[in-house]
Amino acid sequence: MAFSLFLLMDSIGNIPLFIAILKDIPRKRQFQIILRELVIALVVMVLFNYLGEFLLTALQVSQYAVLISGGIILFLIALKMIFPPAAEEKSPKAEKEPFIVPLAIPLVAGPAVLAAIILYSRQTEFSILAIILAWIVTTLILLSSTFLNKVMGERGILACERLMGLVLTMIAIQMFLEGLGQFLTMIH
């Protein structure tokens, strides 16, 4: 579960985006911004862990609907990881210091992460631990993004992102099949 959330947070794939968005900001301030944005993302994820079930109940959304839609969203994200968009689309430029958007939401705590958190909160009481573990690893990677970019280079980061995309594809298909199985069981 923590590994799935880590993949969904796409920390390695977000390295070039974080670098591009923060490139005109001094390194010391970059570190502070990344940490602040990741703490905001963690707060949002924890809120979804505890309030997501209430939200789904209020909207009358079933677990199989969340599984199927979550699987489709994950699959689309995985495809973007495997087949990234053109470089000019992938490097947004910020005019000023980012706050919440786009670093915290949607780059770290995006729709797929939040949907997965809602699902996991239904399945186990250890979902908060998985969120925190995935967040810690993501935080360590993104805080060292400048160093990792130098060590791995653009091609190394791209290769890792594509590998993670392949793993995420399998998780997405499994989630979709579980939802479909629940739906088929319900109608028969």
QUIMODA-V262948 format. One record per residue. N is the residue number from 1. RES is the residue in one small letter. SS is DSSP state (2 for helix, 1 for strand, 0 for the rest). Layout:
N&RES&SS, N&RES&SS
This chain:
1&m&0, 2&a&2, 3&f&2, 4&s&2, 5&l&2, 6&f&2, 7&l&2, 8&l&2, 9&m&2, 10&d&0, 11&s&2, 12&i&2, 13&g&2, 14&n&2, 15&i&2, 16&p&2, 17&l&2, 18&f&2, 19&i&2, 20&a&2, 21&i&2, 22&l&2, 23&k&0, 24&d&0, 25&i&0, 26&p&0, 27&r&2, 28&k&2, 29&r&2, 30&q&2, 31&f&2, 32&q&2, 33&i&2, 34&i&2, 35&l&2, 36&r&2, 37&e&2, 38&l&2, 39&v&2, 40&i&2, 41&a&2, 42&l&2, 43&v&2, 44&v&2, 45&m&2, 46&v&2, 47&l&2, 48&f&2, 49&n&2, 50&y&2, 51&l&2, 52&g&2, 53&e&2, 54&f&2, 55&l&2, 56&l&2, 57&t&2, 58&a&2, 59&l&2, 60&q&0, 61&v&0, 62&s&0, 63&q&2, 64&y&2, 65&a&2, 66&v&2, 67&l&2, 68&i&2, 69&s&2, 70&g&2, 71&g&2, 72&i&2, 73&i&2, 74&l&2, 75&f&2, 76&l&2, 77&i&2, 78&a&2, 79&l&2, 80&k&2, 81&m&2, 82&i&2, 83&f&0, 84&p&0, 85&p&0, 86&a&0, 87&a&2, 88&e&2, 89&e&2, 90&k&2, 91&s&0, 92&p&0, 93&k&0, 94&a&0, 95&e&0, 96&k&0, 97&e&0, 98&p&0, 99&f&0, 100&i&0, 101&v&0, 102&p&0, 103&l&2, 104&a&2, 105&i&2, 106&p&2, 107&l&2, 108&v&2, 109&a&0, 110&g&0, 111&p&2, 112&a&2, 113&v&2, 114&l&2, 115&a&2, 116&a&2, 117&i&2, 118&i&2, 119&l&2, 120&y&2, 121&s&2, 122&r&2, 123&q&2, 124&t&0, 125&e&0, 126&f&0, 127&s&2, 128&i&2, 129&l&2, 130&a&2, 131&i&2, 132&i&2, 133&l&2, 134&a&2, 135&w&2, 136&i&2, 137&v&2, 138&t&2, 139&t&2, 140&l&2, 141&i&2, 142&l&2, 143&l&2, 144&s&0, 145&s&2, 146&t&2, 147&f&2, 148&l&2, 149&n&2, 150&k&2, 151&v&2, 152&m&2, 153&g&2, 154&e&2, 155&r&2, 156&g&2, 157&i&2, 158&l&2, 159&a&2, 160&c&2, 161&e&2, 162&r&2, 163&l&2, 164&m&2, 165&g&2, 166&l&2, 167&v&2, 168&l&2, 169&t&2, 170&m&2, 171&i&2, 172&a&2, 173&i&2, 174&q&2, 175&m&2, 176&f&2, 177&l&2, 178&e&2, 179&g&2, 180&l&2, 181&g&2, 182&q&2, 183&f&2, 184&l&2, 185&t&2, 186&m&2, 187&i&2, 188&h&0
